[in-house]
Amino acid sequence: MKSHVILVGILACLLAQAGSKPNGGAQSGKSVPAAAQTLTGCVDEQKGQYVLLDDQMAKITNLESAGSEKDVFAKYVGRKVQVSGTASAEPKGAFKVDKIEQISASCGPGK
């Protein structure tokens, strides 16, 4: 009878330990890194914020430099660019740009 009680106790401990490691021991609460994205549009400055516009000049997103240089977008204002980076999870968040390449010296539909 004592051995049955000990076995039940060991089994309960094993089950409790297995239940404390969801997803095969993966740590919960850690955020998954956002996937890199690429956007194309026209750089503009609106209310002191650099933004990316589509061909109809509607705002796509705010731009934010991933590096320390905050005015990196100034030389691209009025030019069509392709930006690579990650989008913020916040509803009104910015697109954090890792890389920017000029596509055209002017904005608007391609010729």
Contact map, one row per residue, 1 for C-alpha under 8 A:
111110000000000000000000000000000000000000000000000000000000000000000000000000000000000000000000000000000000000
111111000000000000000000000000000000000000000000000000000000000000000000000000000000000000000000000000000000000
111111100000000000000000000000000000000000000000000000000000000000000000000000000000000000000000000000000000000
111111110000000000000000000000000000000000000000000000000000000000000000000000000000000000000000000000000000000
111111111000000000000000000000000000000000000000000000000000000000000000000000000000000000000000000000000000000
011111111100000000000000000000000000000000000000000000000000000000000000000000000000000000000000000000000000000
001111111110000000000000000000000000000000000000000000000000000000000000000000000000000000000000000000000000000
000111111111000000000000000000000000000000000000000000000000000000000000000000000000000000000000000000000000000
000011111111100000000000000000000000000000000000000000000000000000000000000000000000000000000000000000000000000
000001111111110000000000000000000000000000000000000000000000000000000000000000000000000000000000000000000000000
000000111111111000000000000000000000000000000000000000000000000000000000000000000000000000000000000000000000000
000000011111111100000000000000000000000000000000000000000000000000000000000000000000000000000000000000000000000
000000001111111110000000000000000000000000000000000000000000000000000000000000000000000000000000000000000000000
000000000111111111000000000000000000000000000000000000000000000000000000000000000000000000000000000000000000000
000000000011111111100000000000000000000000000000000000000000000000000000000000000000000000000000000000000000000
000000000001111111110000000000000000000000000000000000000000000000000000000000000000000000000000000000000000000
000000000000111111111000000000000000000000000000000000000000000000000000000000000000000000000000000000000000000
000000000000011111111100000000000000000000000000000000000000000000000000000000000000000000000000000000000000000
000000000000001111111100000000000000000000000000000000000000000000000000000000000000000000000000000000000000000
000000000000000111111100000000000000000000000000000000000000000000000000000000000000000000000000000000000000000
000000000000000011111111111000000000000000000000000000000000000000000000000000000000000000000000000000000000000
000000000000000001111111111100000000000000000000000000000000000000000000000000000000000000000000000000000000000
000000000000000000001111110000000000000000000000000000000000000000000000000000000000000000000000000000000000000
000000000000000000001111110000000000000000000000000000000000000000000000000000000000000000000000000000000000000
000000000000000000001111111000000000000000000000000000000000000000000000000000000000000000000000000000000000000
000000000000000000001111111100000000000000000000000000000000000000000000000000000000000000000000000000000000000
000000000000000000001100111111000000000000000000000000000000000000000000000000000000000000000000000000000000000
000000000000000000000100011111000000000000000000000000000000000000000000000000000000000000000000000000000000000
000000000000000000000000001111100000000000000000000000000000000000000000000000000000000000000000000000000000000
000000000000000000000000001111110000000000000000000000000000000000000000000000000000000000000000000000000000000
000000000000000000000000000011111000000000000000000000000000000000000000000000000000000000000000000000000000000
000000000000000000000000000001111100000000000000000000000000000000000000000000000000000000000000000000000000000
000000000000000000000000000000111110000000000000000000000000000000000000000000000000000000000000000000000000000
000000000000000000000000000000011111000000000000000000000000000000000000000000000000011000000000000000000000000
000000000000000000000000000000001111100000000000000000000000000000000000000000000000010000000000000000000000000
000000000000000000000000000000000111110000000000000000000000000000000000000000000001110000000000000000000000000
000000000000000000000000000000000011111000000000000000000000000000000000000000000001111000000000000000000000000
000000000000000000000000000000000001111100000000000000000000000000000000000000000111100000000000000000000000000
000000000000000000000000000000000000111110000000000000000000000000000000000000000111000000000000000000000000000
000000000000000000000000000000000000011111000000000101000000000000000000000000011110000000000000000000000000000
000000000000000000000000000000000000001111100000000111100001000000000000000000011100000000000000000000000010000
000000000000000000000000000000000000000111110000000111101000000000000000000011111000000000000000000000000011000
000000000000000000000000000000000000000011111000011110000000000000000000100111111000000000000000000000000000000
000000000000000000000000000000000000000001111100011110000000000000000000000011000000000000000000000000000000000
000000000000000000000000000000000000000000111111111000000000000000000000000010000000000000000000000000000000000
000000000000000000000000000000000000000000011111111000000000000000000000000000000000000000000000000000000000000
000000000000000000000000000000000000000000001111100000000000000000000000000000000000000000000000000000000000000
000000000000000000000000000000000000000000001111110000000000000000000000000000000000000000000000000000000000000
000000000000000000000000000000000000000000001111111000000000011000000000000000000000000000000000000000000000000
000000000000000000000000000000000000000000111101111100000000011100000000110000000000000000000000000000000000000
000000000000000000000000000000000000000000111100111110000011111000000000000000000000000000000000000000000000000
000000000000000000000000000000000000000111110000011111000011111000000000000000000000000000000000000000000000000
000000000000000000000000000000000000000011110000001111111111100000000000000000000000000000000000000000000000000
000000000000000000000000000000000000000111000000000111111111000000000000000000000000000000000000000000000000000
000000000000000000000000000000000000000011000000000011111100000000000000000000000000000000000000000000000011100
000000000000000000000000000000000000000000000000000011111100000000000000000000000000000000000000000000000001000
000000000000000000000000000000000000000001000000000011111110000000000000000000000000000000000000000000000001000
000000000000000000000000000000000000000000000000000011111111000000000000000000000000000000000000000000000000000
000000000000000000000000000000000000000000000000001111001111110000000000000000000000000000000000000000000000000
000000000000000000000000000000000000000010000000001111000111110000000000000000000000000000000000000000000000000
000000000000000000000000000000000000000000000000001110000011111000000000000000000000000000000110000000000000000
000000000000000000000000000000000000000000000000111100000011111100000000000000000000000000001110000000000000000
000000000000000000000000000000000000000000000000111100000000111110000000000000000000000000000111100000000000000
000000000000000000000000000000000000000000000000010000000000011111000100000000000000000000000111100000000000000
000000000000000000000000000000000000000000000000000000000000001111111101000000000000000000000001110000000000000
000000000000000000000000000000000000000000000000000000000000000111110000000000000000000000000001110000000000000
000000000000000000000000000000000000000000000000000000000000000011111100000000000000000000000000010000000000000
000000000000000000000000000000000000000000000000000000000000000011111100000000000000000000000000000000000000000
000000000000000000000000000000000000000000000000000000000000000010111111000000000000000000000000000000000000000
000000000000000000000000000000000000000000000000000000000000000110111111100000000000000000000000000000000000000
000000000000000000000000000000000000000000000000000000000000000000001111110000000000000000000000000000000000000
000000000000000000000000000000000000000000000000000000000000000010001111111000000000000000000000000000000000000
000000000000000000000000000000000000000000100000010000000000000000000111111110000000000000000000000000000000000
000000000000000000000000000000000000000000000000010000000000000000000011111110000000000000000000000000000000000
000000000000000000000000000000000000000000000000000000000000000000000001111110000000000000000000000000000000000
000000000000000000000000000000000000000000100000000000000000000000000000111111111000000000000000000001000000000
000000000000000000000000000000000000000001111000000000000000000000000000111111100000000000000000000000000000000
000000000000000000000000000000000000000001110000000000000000000000000000000111110000000000000000000000001110000
000000000000000000000000000000000000000001100000000000000000000000000000000111111000000000000000000001111110000
000000000000000000000000000000000000000111100000000000000000000000000000000101111100000000000000000001111111000
000000000000000000000000000000000000000111100000000000000000000000000000000100111110000000000000000111110000000
000000000000000000000000000000000000011110000000000000000000000000000000000000011111000000000000000111100000000
000000000000000000000000000000000000011100000000000000000000000000000000000000001111100000000000111110000000000
000000000000000000000000000000000001111000000000000000000000000000000000000000000111110000000000111100000000000
000000000000000000000000000000000001110000000000000000000000000000000000000000000011111000000011111000000000000
000000000000000000000000000000000111100000000000000000000000000000000000000000000001111100000011100000000000000
000000000000000000000000000000000100100000000000000000000000000000000000000000000000111110001111000000000000000
000000000000000000000000000000000000000000000000000000000000000000000000000000000000011111101111000000000000000
000000000000000000000000000000000000000000000000000000000000000000000000000000000000001111101000000000000000000
000000000000000000000000000000000000000000000000000000000000000000000000000000000000000111111000000000000000000
000000000000000000000000000000000000000000000000000000000000000000000000000000000000000111111000000000000000000
000000000000000000000000000000000000000000000000000000000000000000000000000000000000000001111100000000000000000
000000000000000000000000000000000000000000000000000000000000010000000000000000000000001111111110000000000000000
000000000000000000000000000000000000000000000000000000000000111100000000000000000000001100011111000000000000000
000000000000000000000000000000000000000000000000000000000000111100000000000000000000111100001111100000000000000
000000000000000000000000000000000000000000000000000000000000001111000000000000000000111100000111110000000000000
000000000000000000000000000000000000000000000000000000000000001111000000000000000011110000000011111100000000000
000000000000000000000000000000000000000000000000000000000000000011100000000000000011100000000001111100000000000
000000000000000000000000000000000000000000000000000000000000000000000000000000000011100000000000111110000000000
000000000000000000000000000000000000000000000000000000000000000000000000000000001111000000000000111111000000000
000000000000000000000000000000000000000000000000000000000000000000000000000000001110000000000000001111100000000
000000000000000000000000000000000000000000000000000000000000000000000000000100111100000000000000000111111000000
000000000000000000000000000000000000000000000000000000000000000000000000000000111100000000000000000011111000000
000000000000000000000000000000000000000000000000000000000000000000000000000000111000000000000000000001111110000
000000000000000000000000000000000000000000000000000000000000000000000000000001110000000000000000000001111110000
000000000000000000000000000000000000000000000000000000000000000000000000000001110000000000000000000000011111000
000000000000000000000000000000000000000011000000000000100000000000000000000001110000000000000000000000011111100
000000000000000000000000000000000000000001000000000000111000000000000000000000010000000000000000000000000111110
000000000000000000000000000000000000000000000000000000100000000000000000000000000000000000000000000000000011111
000000000000000000000000000000000000000000000000000000000000000000000000000000000000000000000000000000000001111
000000000000000000000000000000000000000000000000000000000000000000000000000000000000000000000000000000000000111
